[in-house]
Amino acid sequence: MSQLKYDLLLKNGQLIDPKNKINQKMDLAISKDKIAKLAPDINPSNAKKTIDVSGLYICPGLIDIHVHVYHRKKPEGLSIIADHHSFRSGVTTMVDTGTAGANNFLHFKRTVIDKSKTRILAFVNIVKDGMMGDYEQDPKQMDAELAASIARAYPKQVVGIKTAHYWTHQAWDSEHRPWLAVDRALEAGELANKPVMMDFWPRPERPYQELLEKMRPGDIHTHVFAQQFPILKNNKPQDFLFEQQERGIVFDLGHGAGSFWFRQAIPAMQAGFHPNSISSDLHMGNINGPVVDMLTTMSKMLNISMDLEEVIYRSTVTAAAEIKHNELGHLSKGAIADIAVLKLEEEPYFLTDCGNAKMKANKKLSCSLTVRAGEIVFDPEGLAMPDWQNAHKSYYQVTEEPIPIE
């Protein structure tokens, strides 16, 4: 008997791979942790396991470039456990955005990054103690050389520098430098040759347009549809948004608990201004609404003005490019087998925003199967399982020995 070529075969699905410009019915075969073949018809006799995904969409594993998954040495209730929320939404890569700074990045790496099945990458906070403390206002915490040194020391895990939550309180900074956190983050970005992600609140002394002008091509402005940004004029997107996007400034969705408003997003998007990437800003404060998960955020884009292919594109290809991990976000032969099998249902329901307002919708994405590095990690409908009547007689047996708990 000849050796089987493939470990897993996904058959009869509609494959959407925007990077390779594929949107058609196609089979996908996996060997070990890599994509081995894509073709309109792959013989199931060559695979150890074949899964019929008729009526579903085979997509690259989703990349959420704005989440919080580091629990710190003293948990403060902000971060989620990555593996509990990623795979059920088709997400195979999460990027923690500044929960850890230089002082606690190694703890983050040891306790979360190295132990998660989800691929975890990180923006290191310019504030060396990270997020969620009054110290975020302290200029002495903003050490560009230290942040850059972590980025250079861990290039596989660190994708950039993050600045957030600097309110320019004069009590902390006697010189009253409203751009201090931004300037030091940009300095760190230059030293590390990495992009900077900006979480920003305009002030009269630091206007929004000046922030965009300070940013370098490739730097990321997250929370673009938050209420504090003057992106609309006469209910139309302002010209400078298109100009800065053309210059290479990245506008990321970054939904969060207070950063996505229909009254901002709908007029802007329907007039042609789309965010470069879709991200959730998922954390404990929004998993029960208004964010819920990455697919709910993507469904909002789908119901406003994006088609499905663009939604997938801005949740895979552009996200991978923004964090300079172009090996991710596509289904090329030889690529790591990170795959989301999605279902698109059309039924009336409602979606909510951060202002406690709702929008009537009729397109809803859900996840039917997630594969991470060739391993099935989410299969709520049993697509990869036999009917119980046909299952091997030992399928239901459990070990008699107690399972040790680490």
N, C-alpha and C positions, 0 to 999 in steps of 0.2 A: 504494500500500500504506500503510495507516495505521500510525502510529508505535506501537510496543509500549508498554504502560502500565508494565510491571514488568520489573526486571532479573533477579529471582530469585523463584521460586515453590516453596514447600515444600508438598507435596500429600499428603493421605491420612494425616496424622499425628494422634495424640491430643494436643491442645494443652492444656497445663496452665499457666495464668496466674493464680496465686492472688490477686493484687491486684485483678484484674477478675472474680474468681469464675468463671473458665472452666475446665472440665475435660471436654472433649468432642472428638470428631473434627472437625477444622477445618483449612482451608488458610490459609497465611500468605504474603502477597506483599510484596516489598521493592522500593522504588525508591531508587536511589543508596544512601544510608546510613540510610534511615528505613523503618520499617514502614508500608506503604501501605494494606494491607487485610487483614482477617480475615473469612472467610466459610466456610460449610460446603462450598461448591463454587465455586472460582475457575477460570475457563476458561484452560487452559494456553496457548491460542493468543495470549493477551495478555502472555505472558512470554518473555523472551529465553532463559531457562533454567528448566526445571522439574525438580525432584528429587522422586522418589517416596520418601516416608519412612513407608510403610505398616508398621505394627507397632512404630513408634518414638514417642517422646514429644518434642514440640516445647515447649521451656521457655525462659524468659528466660535470658540469659547469667548464669552463676553468679557470685556475689560472695564472695570469700574475704577476710574482714576481718582475718585474722591470718596474715601470712607475713613472710619476711625475704628481700628481694631487692636490698638495697644492699650493694655489695662493698667500700665504703670505699676510701680512698686506698692502704691497705696491706691487701690481702685476707687475711682470717684464717680462711677456710674455713667460715664460717657460712652465707652467703646462696646462694640458687639464682639461676639466670638465669630471669627470669619467663617469657619466651616459650617456654622449653624445657619448662615444666611446666604452664602455665595452660590452653592451648587443648586439649590432649589430655584434659583433665578437664572440659571445658565451661565453664571459668572465663574470663570476659572482663574482670573487674575484680579486682585484687589490692590489698590495703592493707598496706603495710609498717608494722610496729608497733614503732617506736622504734629501729630499727637506726641511724638518723641522728639527731643532735641539732642544735641551732642552729648549731654550728660547721661541720658538714659537710653540712647540708641542701642547699645550693646545688650542691655537688659531686654529691650523690645525684640532684638534679633534672637536672643537665646530662648525667650519664653513664648514668642508668637511666630516669628518668621520661620524659624527652624523646625517648629513643631506642627505647622499647619499643612493640611493637604492642599488647600488653596495656595496658589502662588501669591506671596505677599511681597510687595515692593514698597518704597517709602520716599516721601519728601521729608527731609529733616528740617525741623523748625529752626529759624534763625535765633529764637529764644532757647538758650541751652538747656533749660529745664522743661521745655515743651509747652503743651497747652494746659489750660484750665487753672490758671492762678493769677493773682495780682502781679506776680513777677513778670507777666507778659508786658507790663508797662515800664519795666526797669531797663534803662539803657545799658546798664552793666551786664545784663543777660544776653545782649545781642552781639555775639562774637562771630564775625564773618570768617575769620581764619579757622576758628574751631569747627564751625559748621562745615566749611569746605573740606577740612581735614577728614571728617567722617565720610563725606561723599567720595573723596578720593580713595580712602582706605577700603570702602565697601562698594565698589562700582557696580557689582551685580545686583545689589539690593537697593541702593539709593539712586533715585532717578532725578532728584532735584532738591531745591530749597523752598521752604514755605514761610510766608509771613502772614500773620492774622492777628486780629483782636488788639491792635495798637490804637488806643483812643486819643493819643496826644495829650494826656493829662499833664499839665505843667507842674503839678506837685512832684512828679517823678523826675522830670527833666527840666532843670532850672534854666537851660538854654532854650527850651521850648522849640524842639526840632520836630515839626509835624511829619517829616518824611523819613525820620530816623530808621524805623523798622524796614521800610521799603528800600532805602539806600543801602543798608547793611545786608539785606537779603540779595540785592543786585550785586553787591561786592562779592558775597559768597558765591553767587552763581558764576561770576566771572572767574574767580579763583578755581572753582571746581569744574568749569566748562559744562555746567548743567543749567536747565531752565529753572525759573522761579515761578512758583504759583502764588498769586496774590489774592488774599481774602481781605477786602478793603471797605472802609466806610468813609465816604467823602466828608470833608470839612471845608468851611470857607477858606481856610488857609492851605488846603490841599485838594483842589478841585479834581473832579473825575477825569476830565480830558487830559489834565497834566499827568495823571497816573499813567494813562495809556501811552502818552508821549515818552515817559521815562522807560517804559518796558521795552525790552529787546525782542526782535523777531524770535518766536519760539517760546517766549514767556507766556504764562497762562493766567488769564483773568477768570477766576471761578465765580459762581453765583451771579451770572450775567443778568438774570431776570429778577434779581432782588429789588425790593421796593426803593432802595436808596439810590439807585443809579438813574441818571437822567438820560435814558436811552431813547425816549420818545419825545417828539415835538409835534404838536397837533395830531397826536395819536399815530404818528409814523416814526419809523426808526430814523435816528439822526444820521446825517451823511458821514460823520466822523467814524461811526461804527464800521461802515463798509471800507472806509479809507484805512483804518487801523487793521482790519482783518486782511485787507489786501497787502499791507506792509508785513504781515506775518504774525501779528498778535493773535493769540489763541483765546477764543471765548468759549469757556466751558460752562455747562449747565449748573452743576453743583447744587442740586435741588435743596436738600437740607430741611430743617424744621422751620426756617424763616427766610428762605432765599429764592422762592419760586412763586410768582404771582401771575395768574392768568391775565390780569389787566396789563401786564408788561409783555408777557410771552406771546399772547395771541395776536395783538396788533403787529408786533415786531416780526413774528414769523410769517404771518400771512402777507406781509409786505416784502418778504424776501430775505430778511435777516435771520439766518439759522445759526445756532451755536455750532462751533467746530466739533465739540464732543459732548456726549451725554454721560452724566455721572450722577450718582445718587446723594452723596454726602450722608451715607447711612450711619446712624448711631442710635443709641438707646432712646434718644428723645424723639425719634421719628419712625421707628419700625412699626408702630401701630397706627401710623398716619402722621403727616400726609404722604411720606415717602413710601413706606411699606417695603419696597424692594426695587431693584434695578429694572425689572420688567414693568412695574407700574409706572416708573418714570419714563421708560421707553414708550409705553402705551399712550402717555400724555402727548408725546411728540407725534406719534402716529395719528392721533385724533385731532391735532391742531393743523398740521400742514405737511408733514413728512410722509413719504411712502415707505413701505417696509424695507426696501433695499437701502434707502438712505439711513433709516433708523439703525439697521445692522452696521452699515458703514461707519456711522458716528459712534458706535459702541464697540468697535473692533479696530478698524484700520487707522482711523485718525487718532484714537486713544493710544494705540501702539506707537505711532509716529511721535506723538507729543511727549511720551516718556522715553523715546529713543530705544524701543525694544521692537524693532521691525520684524523680528523672528516670530512675533506673536500676531494674532488677529487675522489669520488667513488659513486656508486649507490646502496649501500647496503640497505636492508630493514631497515627503521627507520632513515636513514640518512636525512639530510636536502635536500629538493627537489630543488637543483641547477642543471639545466640540459641545455645542448646545443644540439640542433638538427641540424646536419651539412649535407651539400650537397657536394659531391665530383664529380666534372666535369672533363672530359678529353677532352681537346681541346688545340691546340697550342697557346701559348702566351709567354710573356717575363717577367722576374723578374729582379730587379735591386739591386745593392749593394751600399755601401757607397763611392765607388770609381768612381761612374758614369759609371759603366760597367753593362752589362746585360747578362742574361743567358736564353737560350731557355728552356721552360718548357711545360708540358702537363697535369699536375695535379693541380687542383685549388679547394681549400676549400672555402666555403661560409656558412653563417649561415641562416637557414630557420626559426628557432624558438628558443627563450631563455626563460627559466623558472627560476625565482629567488625566493627561499623559497615558492614554490608552486604557484606563481603568474606569469602569462604570461607577460613578459616585452618587448618582441620583436617578432613581427609577421608580417613581411613585405609582405608576400604572402597570408595573411589571412587564414592560415591553420586552425585557430580556429574559423573562421567566416563563417556564412551561405552565400550562393549565394544571391544576392540582391533580386531576385524574390521570394525567400522563407523566407526572413527575416521578422521578426515581423514588423508590420506597423509603430511602433514608433522608429525603430532602428536609423532613420536618424534625429530624433528631437533633438533640443538643447534647453537649458533653455532660457526663455525670460528674465531672470534677468541677469544683467551684472556679470561676474565672477570677484570677487575681486582679485587684484594682490597684493601679499604680498611684 
